[in-house]
């Protein structure tokens, strides 16, 4: 259940399984070895110009893909470390997810 949905709440698990939140907490943390961690905001922010440049490049790539097809995609090599996530939590609690004690850090 946790592996499929890392941001699941203890209350959701308790309701689905039919046990108390306290029992869920004990099982998840002590028996299974999971803990809740929060996402960290990336300090590096793109400027308006950088975002515009990326949009322009992506638009050019789409035009070339429409012209050249799959062969164009085979020639693309990426090496950027920037990530853009569709999911944007409104508060810290929404970004929390379960991690197993053997999971590597998200850094």
C-alpha positions as CSV (number, residue, x, y, z in Angstrom):
1,X,0.0,0.0,0.0
2,X,2.8,2.4,0.9
3,X,5.0,1.4,-2.0
4,X,2.2,2.2,-4.4
5,X,1.4,5.6,-2.9
6,X,4.2,7.1,-0.9
7,X,2.1,10.2,0.2
8,X,-0.7,8.1,1.7
9,X,-1.9,9.3,5.1
10,X,-2.0,7.0,8.2
11,X,-5.8,7.7,8.5
12,X,-6.3,6.5,4.9
13,X,-4.5,3.3,5.8
14,X,-6.4,2.9,9.0
15,X,-9.8,3.4,7.3
16,X,-8.9,0.9,4.5
17,X,-7.5,-1.8,6.8
18,X,-9.9,-1.2,9.7
19,X,-7.4,-0.6,12.5
20,X,-6.6,2.5,14.5
21,X,-4.1,5.2,13.4
22,X,-1.9,4.3,16.4
23,X,-1.7,0.7,15.2
24,X,-0.9,1.9,11.7
25,X,1.8,4.2,13.0
26,X,3.4,1.3,15.0
27,X,3.3,-1.1,12.1
28,X,4.6,1.3,9.5
29,X,7.4,2.8,11.6
30,X,8.5,-0.1,13.9
31,X,7.6,-3.3,12.1
32,X,8.1,-2.1,8.5
33,X,10.8,0.4,9.2
34,X,9.4,3.4,7.2
35,X,9.5,7.1,8.2
36,X,8.0,10.2,6.9
37,X,10.3,12.6,5.1
38,X,9.6,16.0,3.5
39,X,10.6,17.2,0.0
40,X,13.1,19.9,-0.1
41,X,12.9,23.0,-2.3
42,X,15.7,23.3,-4.8
43,X,17.5,26.6,-4.1
44,X,18.5,27.2,-7.7
45,X,15.8,29.1,-9.5
46,X,15.7,29.8,-13.2
47,X,15.4,33.4,-14.4
48,X,12.6,34.5,-16.8
49,X,15.1,34.6,-19.6
50,X,16.3,31.1,-18.9
51,X,12.7,29.8,-18.9
52,X,12.0,31.6,-22.2
53,X,15.1,30.1,-23.8
54,X,14.1,26.6,-22.6
55,X,10.6,27.1,-24.0
56,X,12.0,28.3,-27.4
57,X,14.3,25.3,-27.6
58,X,11.5,22.9,-26.8
59,X,9.3,24.5,-29.4
60,X,12.0,24.1,-32.0
61,X,12.4,20.4,-31.0
62,X,8.7,19.8,-31.4
63,X,8.8,21.4,-34.9
64,X,11.7,19.2,-35.9
65,X,10.0,16.1,-34.4
66,X,6.9,16.8,-36.5
67,X,9.1,17.1,-39.6
68,X,11.7,14.3,-39.0
69,X,9.7,11.9,-36.8
70,X,11.2,9.2,-34.5
71,X,14.7,9.5,-36.1
72,X,15.1,13.0,-34.6
73,X,14.5,11.6,-31.1
74,X,17.3,9.0,-31.5
75,X,19.8,11.9,-31.9
76,X,18.9,13.8,-28.7
77,X,21.4,13.7,-25.9
78,X,20.5,15.4,-22.6
79,X,22.8,16.4,-19.7
80,X,20.8,18.9,-17.7
81,X,20.4,18.6,-13.9
82,X,17.3,20.7,-13.7
83,X,13.9,19.1,-12.9
84,X,10.5,20.5,-13.3
85,X,7.8,18.7,-11.4
86,X,4.1,18.8,-12.2
87,X,3.2,18.1,-8.5
88,X,3.4,21.2,-6.5
89,X,2.4,20.7,-2.8
90,X,0.7,23.7,-1.1
91,X,2.2,22.9,2.3
92,X,5.0,20.9,3.9
93,X,2.6,18.1,5.1
94,X,1.5,17.5,1.5
95,X,5.1,16.9,0.4
96,X,5.7,14.2,3.0
97,X,6.2,10.7,1.9
98,X,7.2,7.4,3.4
99,X,10.7,6.2,3.0
100,X,12.2,2.8,4.1
101,X,15.2,3.0,6.4
102,X,17.3,1.3,3.6
103,X,16.2,4.0,1.0
104,X,18.9,6.3,-0.2
105,X,18.6,10.0,0.6
106,X,16.8,12.1,-2.0
107,X,19.8,14.5,-2.2
